[in-house]
């Protein structure tokens, strides 16, 4: 398990204006921990650097949408 207590979390400036769909990412780890900004004590997902790049690229390319998650 990754300890994120001492690591700063940040949100993208592109996060939704309603603040309802925000992810936070922590700096300072070899892998990339990601969490839901609305439930900060909740679980985190951890991506490898390659996995994170693939995930972000898929979102930017429209391969992952809310409809594809249903």
Secondary structure, DSSP 8 states (H G I E B T S, - for coil): ----TTS-EEE-TTS-TTSSS-EEEESSSSSEEEEETT-TTS--EEE-HHHHHHHHHHHHTTSS-TGGG-
